[in-house]
Amino acid sequence: MKKKNFLQKDIILQLSIRSIRLHFLRSVLAALGIVIGVVAIASMGMMGANMTASVTDQLSAMANVIVVRADTGGGGGFFGGGPEGGGGGTTVRKSSSSASTKDYLTKTNLDDISRAVGTLGYVYPLYQKGGDKIQVSDTVWRATIYGLQDSDMETVLNNMDQGSVPRNGGSIAIGPSFAQRWGLTLGSRVTIGDAAQNESVSQFRVVGILKQKGLALDLNSDNAIIMTEKAYVGEYGDDQQYNQVNVILNNIDDANRTELAITDQLNRQTSVVQIQDSSRLMSSITSTVGTLTTFVMAIAGISLLVAATSIFNVMMMSVTERIREIGILRSIGTQKVEVRKMFLYEAIILGLTGAIIGAIMSLILGWLVVLIMVGTTKYFFTYQSLIYVPMAMAIGIAICIFSGVYPAWKAADLDPIEALRAD
């Protein structure tokens, strides 16, 4: 009996394969829809996963940073720049109801912040001048310029690629993008100011080039100039008038505790400072990227709905064309369940073939999409990225089976006598 059942199942499978071969072109076109759907879903999913991983990796370096700025009451986003219009941090403007009219932090504010933070992190003040004119050779451009205390140089500029940190008023460190743009190397001269516009000019020597840092909330150094506090104050004045104070936490879990301590210390009676926790920003950005990825995958999933319609149409045509065959099978004792299996096998074969081909193509095309859209394939061969391939395959096969259920059921329910009479 077991041998008979095995042979019967084998014959039914052979009939399904025979039907696909007889209508090969039609079957290929139906499977092609599954291929396209699997590639679309897997590629978009992998792109989103790689984009999320890339953004998270870039932001993780600043996840333990808290930025404190003077509460000037206005808006400003992450890319709003500093009070002078430069990059890095969030600019907040003064409201009429606030007790302070300063758009900077004082030495007293710095001391209060240091007391509030205590041993929870490293506190350092930052001067910032956004969009000042700089001259390299005969070209005048604008750049963001930062000033750091000598005691903070080694700790803050710990990502030096070449040279050393500035140690006197005539030396500067520059970001890698700035160096590449102007072809600068160690020892190059950079002039700040524009003599052609009768502005006072100062010349500085490049003593250090930083490594690529990427997106940052505390110090956007990739396309900037960093100098000592003495040099900055000599150039722009504003001694001990800091544009922001940054806190590098020892433990990211202390972020809320640190924020509350600073708030209690400085904002007890009036709102003196505003605080931005970069870990919350990272969570917000990664959540947004995840939502966009889901949306794009949903759009890509429409192609699988088209494929489902194609599979359904192929299966219905197969039932119509094989009515007499079904009648013969039923008349010789083939059970309804076996007839259903015959058509479901056909749908599964189409779905499995399309899913396998789609998986292989999605790895190739997905790699290219990630390289073009994200700019790096560093995170491509990770679980979070590759999981979308079997996920897309499972969806493709499930849709094929679902599309074949009704035609298979209709074929099994045909009256054998009526089926034999059909032309």
ZAMI-678889 format. One line per 10 residues: for each residue x, y, z of C-alpha. Coordinates in Angstrom, 3 decimals, decimal comma, padded with zeros to 6 digits. Layout:
X Y Z; ...
REM end
This chain:
000,000 000,000 000,000; 002,800 002,413 000,900; 004,542 001,622 -002,382; 001,339 002,261 -004,300; 000,795 005,627 -002,571; 004,366 006,637 -003,298; 004,018 005,774 -006,979; 000,695 007,603 -007,112; 002,235 010,736 -005,641; 005,161 010,429 -008,022
002,815 010,164 -011,009; 000,903 013,243 -009,849; 004,152 015,192 -009,528; 005,204 014,035 -012,992; 001,892 015,231 -014,392; 002,485 018,652 -012,825; 005,978 018,864 -014,327; 004,631 017,692 -017,692; 002,038 020,473 -017,686; 004,733 023,073 -016,987
006,877 021,719 -019,822; 003,983 021,722 -022,293; 003,292 025,378 -021,502; 006,893 026,369 -020,835; 006,765 029,994 -022,016; 003,605 030,704 -020,066; 005,119 029,123 -016,966; 008,352 031,104 -017,360; 006,456 034,380 -017,560; 004,474 033,472 -014,442
007,659 032,570 -012,541; 009,279 035,781 -013,774; 006,737 037,771 -011,805; 007,844 035,969 -008,645; 011,495 036,624 -009,524; 010,845 040,346 -009,885; 008,865 040,486 -006,659; 011,503 038,609 -004,644; 014,305 040,790 -006,040; 012,365 043,991 -005,322
011,495 043,105 -001,721; 014,903 041,612 -000,859; 016,887 044,438 -002,482; 014,865 047,175 -000,827; 015,020 045,397 002,513; 018,783 044,962 002,290; 019,231 048,577 001,258; 017,205 049,743 004,262; 019,090 047,445 006,639; 022,450 048,629 005,340
021,361 052,261 005,479; 020,174 051,839 009,066; 023,410 050,100 010,065; 025,507 052,782 008,369; 023,619 055,657 010,006; 023,676 053,927 013,389; 027,409 053,353 013,097; 028,015 057,009 012,253; 025,777 058,264 015,026; 027,011 055,804 017,638
030,213 057,802 017,982; 028,190 060,756 019,220; 025,523 058,763 021,072; 027,167 059,550 024,392; 027,331 063,301 023,770; 025,152 065,932 025,417; 025,225 069,426 023,931; 024,367 072,451 026,050; 023,569 075,788 024,429; 022,269 079,075 025,692
018,475 079,123 025,819; 017,598 081,804 023,306; 014,065 080,539 022,848; 013,906 079,975 019,100; 013,790 076,900 016,893; 016,473 075,129 014,964; 017,130 071,574 013,990; 020,071 069,266 013,969; 021,465 070,844 010,846; 020,620 074,363 011,880
024,226 075,233 012,713; 025,643 077,433 015,423; 024,784 080,995 016,344; 026,994 082,241 013,526; 025,407 079,966 010,948; 028,014 077,169 011,022; 027,511 073,454 011,263; 027,261 071,237 014,289; 024,618 071,142 016,972; 021,245 072,800 017,237
020,830 076,548 017,244; 018,305 077,931 019,734; 017,263 081,589 019,617; 016,228 083,781 022,528; 012,538 084,249 023,350; 011,205 087,503 024,741; 010,026 085,774 027,911; 013,456 084,480 028,863; 015,437 086,251 031,545; 018,662 086,120 029,538
019,499 087,878 026,291; 022,832 086,115 025,733; 023,301 083,710 022,819; 026,454 082,307 024,408; 027,510 080,513 027,567; 029,789 082,167 030,105; 032,611 080,851 032,270; 030,144 080,759 035,169; 027,767 078,601 033,099; 030,659 076,297 032,246
031,594 075,909 035,899; 027,976 075,168 036,828; 027,743 072,517 034,104; 031,006 070,935 035,267; 029,726 070,740 038,840; 026,435 069,230 037,683; 028,133 066,570 035,548; 030,769 065,710 038,125; 032,371 062,347 037,387; 029,688 061,261 034,914
031,540 062,632 031,906; 034,099 064,958 030,377; 033,041 068,606 029,943; 034,630 071,018 027,469; 033,593 074,391 026,005; 033,595 075,127 022,288; 033,967 078,344 020,328; 032,461 078,356 016,870; 032,475 080,740 013,927; 030,378 079,628 010,990
030,905 080,657 007,380; 034,010 082,802 007,838; 036,127 083,559 004,774; 039,286 081,554 004,273; 041,808 081,810 001,464; 043,865 078,975 000,008; 046,207 080,073 -002,796; 044,061 082,530 -004,771; 040,688 080,997 -003,912; 038,371 082,457 -001,269
035,888 080,143 000,419; 033,869 079,911 003,606; 034,424 077,449 006,387; 033,406 076,696 009,960; 036,111 077,490 012,503; 036,257 076,015 016,002; 038,258 077,086 019,011; 039,290 074,684 021,796; 041,093 075,145 025,068; 044,656 073,803 025,058
043,800 071,366 027,852; 040,984 069,837 025,733; 042,909 069,399 022,493; 044,329 065,916 023,088; 041,064 064,531 024,482; 038,669 065,998 021,914; 040,884 065,658 018,826; 041,711 062,011 019,447; 041,070 061,022 015,820; 044,206 062,559 014,313
045,252 060,987 011,006; 048,403 063,006 010,354; 050,468 065,376 012,421; 049,510 066,636 015,870; 047,013 068,927 017,576; 047,545 072,726 017,443; 049,722 073,943 020,322; 050,226 077,636 019,552; 048,401 080,599 018,082; 049,813 080,138 014,585
048,847 076,486 014,022; 045,607 074,776 013,079; 044,196 071,310 012,492; 041,844 070,680 009,586; 039,276 068,065 008,659; 039,916 065,460 005,917; 037,236 066,802 003,562; 038,673 070,316 003,904; 042,190 069,010 003,222; 041,074 067,017 000,191
039,052 069,887 -001,288; 042,013 072,256 -001,274; 044,843 069,771 -001,641; 046,320 070,697 001,748; 049,048 068,763 003,529; 051,020 069,203 006,724; 052,834 072,531 006,563; 050,353 074,152 004,127; 049,335 077,742 004,782; 045,728 078,881 005,193
044,702 082,524 005,352; 041,623 083,528 007,327; 039,988 086,735 006,074; 039,808 088,350 002,630; 042,397 091,042 001,914; 040,606 091,961 -001,320; 037,638 093,142 000,776; 039,893 095,159 003,104; 039,423 092,600 005,864; 042,116 091,845 008,432
043,846 088,599 007,554; 045,802 086,059 009,575; 047,871 083,186 008,279; 048,014 079,790 009,934; 050,050 076,646 009,325; 048,432 073,206 009,115; 049,991 070,948 011,759; 047,350 068,212 011,857; 044,767 066,501 009,642; 041,937 064,630 011,334
040,456 061,278 010,359; 037,008 061,110 008,784; 034,416 061,481 011,534; 031,118 061,722 009,713; 027,919 063,186 011,099; 028,390 064,699 014,549; 026,430 066,806 016,983; 029,310 068,055 019,078; 032,060 068,908 016,574; 031,592 068,651 012,795
035,293 068,532 012,019; 035,384 066,889 008,579; 035,131 070,191 006,688; 036,302 072,613 009,379; 039,308 074,340 010,902; 040,213 073,844 014,568; 042,485 076,272 016,396; 043,510 077,033 019,963; 041,442 079,240 022,253; 044,193 081,888 022,195
044,164 081,988 018,379; 040,373 082,078 018,209; 040,012 084,891 020,762; 042,797 086,814 019,047; 040,957 086,513 015,745; 037,360 087,081 016,853; 037,396 088,265 020,475; 034,530 086,913 022,604; 036,840 085,630 025,329; 035,053 083,056 027,517
031,849 083,429 025,491; 031,255 079,842 024,427; 028,865 078,860 021,652; 028,228 075,501 023,289; 029,446 073,193 026,020; 029,751 069,498 025,211; 029,576 066,623 027,667; 031,135 063,295 026,678; 029,497 060,736 028,951; 031,408 057,815 030,404
028,238 055,716 030,189; 025,345 056,359 027,807; 022,946 055,096 030,486; 023,727 058,236 032,519; 022,242 060,538 029,850; 018,927 061,226 031,639; 020,642 061,596 035,003; 023,108 064,104 033,540; 020,388 066,116 031,808; 018,416 066,393 035,042
021,518 067,454 036,979; 022,324 070,224 034,469; 018,696 071,367 034,398; 018,507 071,523 038,185; 021,783 073,413 038,367; 021,183 076,049 035,679; 017,445 076,190 034,952; 016,145 076,187 038,502; 014,694 079,727 038,446; 014,884 080,785 034,802
015,626 078,947 031,595; 019,319 079,556 030,993; 020,313 076,611 028,802; 018,814 074,100 026,430; 020,095 070,537 026,350; 020,217 068,097 023,452; 020,816 064,407 024,060; 022,301 062,889 020,916; 021,176 059,345 021,827; 017,551 060,447 021,395
018,435 061,951 018,049; 020,023 058,658 016,973; 016,890 056,719 017,972; 014,711 059,164 016,057; 016,808 058,974 012,890; 017,098 055,163 012,881; 013,351 054,889 013,506; 012,667 057,179 010,543; 014,978 055,161 008,284; 013,224 051,964 009,393
009,807 053,418 008,586; 010,956 054,526 005,132; 012,399 051,065 004,484; 009,100 049,412 005,389; 007,229 051,815 003,111; 009,568 051,124 000,175; 009,258 047,366 000,729; 005,472 047,682 000,720; 005,652 049,422 -002,659; 008,008 046,697 -003,930
005,500 044,107 -002,673; 002,981 045,362 -005,260; 005,003 043,472 -007,876; 004,206 040,253 -006,020; 000,497 041,045 -006,218; 000,898 041,329 -009,980; 002,737 038,004 -009,937; -000,084 036,457 -007,892; -002,587 037,533 -010,542; -000,379 036,006 -013,237
-000,064 032,695 -011,350; -003,821 032,587 -010,764; -004,466 033,185 -014,440; -002,007 030,468 -015,478; -003,562 027,969 -013,099; -007,111 028,741 -014,236; -006,058 028,326 -017,872; -004,398 025,030 -016,962; -007,633 023,788 -015,351; -009,674 024,805 -018,405
-007,275 023,136 -020,845; -007,069 019,886 -018,843; -010,730 019,239 -018,117; -010,761 015,976 -020,096; -007,512 014,878 -018,387; -009,098 015,568 -015,014; -012,184 013,605 -016,046; -010,031 010,594 -017,018; -008,086 010,733 -013,763; -011,264 010,907 -011,730
-012,895 008,067 -013,706; -010,015 005,698 -012,961; -010,289 006,319 -009,229; -008,028 009,285 -008,562; -009,214 011,040 -005,423; -010,118 014,717 -005,248; -007,245 015,389 -002,890; -004,787 014,009 -005,456; -006,203 016,258 -008,174; -005,808 019,244 -005,867
-002,231 018,248 -005,177; -001,494 018,049 -008,890; -002,346 021,707 -009,395; -000,843 022,838 -006,097; 002,418 021,082 -007,046; 002,406 023,092 -010,258; 001,978 026,345 -008,313; 004,674 025,348 -005,798; 007,143 024,471 -008,572; 006,590 027,855 -010,224
006,907 029,660 -006,907; 009,977 027,731 -005,740; 011,762 028,193 -009,068; 010,986 031,916 -009,136; 011,990 032,330 -005,488; 015,362 030,577 -005,927; 016,248 032,534 -009,060; 015,019 035,720 -007,364; 017,180 035,028 -004,293; 020,315 034,634 -006,409
019,564 037,769 -008,411; 018,664 039,747 -005,281; 022,116 039,051 -003,811; 023,753 040,430 -006,952; 021,415 043,355 -007,590; 021,033 044,055 -003,867; 024,803 044,391 -003,516; 024,869 046,901 -006,382; 021,897 048,850 -004,971; 023,506 049,056 -001,528
026,843 050,148 -003,021; 025,175 052,906 -005,068; 022,610 054,124 -002,527; 024,493 053,653 000,761; 028,039 054,033 -000,534; 029,438 051,007 001,315; 028,827 047,246 001,448; 030,433 046,924 004,872; 027,168 045,718 006,427; 025,860 043,704 003,453
026,837 040,213 004,643; 025,215 040,539 008,044; 022,196 038,770 009,493; 020,154 041,998 009,577; 020,747 042,455 005,839; 020,619 038,902 004,442; 017,496 037,937 006,413; 015,444 039,744 003,757; 016,408 037,137 001,129; 014,684 034,114 002,756
011,896 036,430 003,884; 011,222 037,503 000,282; 011,459 033,876 -000,889; 008,905 032,761 001,703; 006,513 035,539 000,682; 006,902 034,633 -003,015; 006,249 030,921 -002,450; 003,306 031,633 -000,138; 001,698 033,879 -002,751; 002,099 031,154 -005,397
000,444 028,560 -003,170; -002,344 030,971 -002,265; -002,915 031,764 -005,957; -003,139 028,053 -006,801; -005,605 027,045 -004,080; -008,820 028,110 -005,842; -007,931 026,657 -009,269; -006,879 023,375 -007,590; -010,107 023,238 -005,630; -012,164 023,961 -008,724
-010,375 021,224 -010,677; -010,975 018,653 -007,924; -014,674 019,521 -007,729; -015,323 018,949 -011,439; -017,917 016,238 -012,167; -016,019 013,340 -013,852; -018,807 012,632 -016,347; -019,180 016,280 -017,365; -015,408 016,577 -017,611; -015,225 013,601 -019,999
-017,884 015,202 -022,244; -015,921 018,427 -022,530; -014,270 019,206 -025,880
REM end
